[in-house]
Amino acid sequence: MTYFIASMGMWKFPLFIITIAIAILSLKKIADLYFRKELTPAQLVRGLHAIIFWGAVTDAVGFLGQVSGTYNAMDAISRAEAISPAVCAAGDSTPPFA
């Protein structure tokens, strides 16, 4: 698991912050739903858009991380003097959670 987190690059901090925000908002909504019976349906719906918004932002940040990682990998391959297919494929065959 630590290998996976370390390989996320600069995108891990924004993703962790947004994930914590989504978790807090979701737990608050769950608490409202189960423990505050006096709320109207309109009051229960309020705040769901924030969870959906931050989920979409997380998707966008994840996509940017994937694109920047691919760009950095291709840049490293292009700067290498001698590269073999075995070296390029080794990254794909490495277990991500080793």
N, C-alpha and C positions, 0 to 999 in steps of 0.2 A: 504494500500500500504506500509506503514511503517513496518507493521508486516512482510510482504513478504521480504522486503529489509533486515530487521534485522535477519531474519531466514536464510539468505544465507551464514552465517558464514564467514570464511576467504576468500572465493572465490569471494565475492562481489567486492572487490577492483580491482583485475585483470580484471574481467568481465566488470566493468564500464569503466576502462581505454581503453580496447579494443573496447568497444561499441562506445566510443567517437571518437576513431581513425577511426573506420569504418564510422561513421557519417560524419566526416570531409572529408575523402577520397571520400565518395559518393557525398557530396555536391559539392566538387571540380569538380568531373566528370560531374555532372549535369550542373554546370556553364559552363564547357568547351563545353558540347554538345549544349546548347541553346544559349550561348552568344559569343562564339568564332567560328564563321562560317568559318574562314580561315584554320582550322585544317584539316589535311588529316585523312582518316579512320585509318591509322596506328597510328597516334598520339592520336586519340581518344581511341583506344584500350589500349594504354600504361597506366598502372596504375590499370587496372581492375584485374590483377592477385593479386595485393596487397589486394584489397577488398575481393577477394575470399579466399586468404590465411588467413587473419585475421578472416574471418567468420568461417573457419575450425578450427582455434585455439580456437575461442570462443566455438565451439561445444565440443572440447576436454576438455577445462577447465570446462565447464558445466557438462560433464560426470564425470570428476574427483570429482567435488563437490557433485554430486549425490551419487557416490560410497562412498566417505568419510562420507557423512551424514548417509547413510545406515549402514556403519560400526560402526559409533558412536552410532546410535540407538540400534543396536544389542548388542554392548558392554554394554550399559546402562541397557538393559533388562537382560543380563546375570549376571550383578553385583547386580541386585535387589534381595532382599531376598524373598519377596512375591509379585508375579505379577499375575494379573488376565487378562483374555482376554478383559475385558471391559477397562482396563487401556491401553492396547496395541492398541485397536481399536479406542480409543478416539482421538488419533492423526490424524487418517485418516478422522474422521468425523468433525473435526474442520474446519470451512471455512477459506481458506487461506488469504482472504482479510478482515478479521474482524477487 
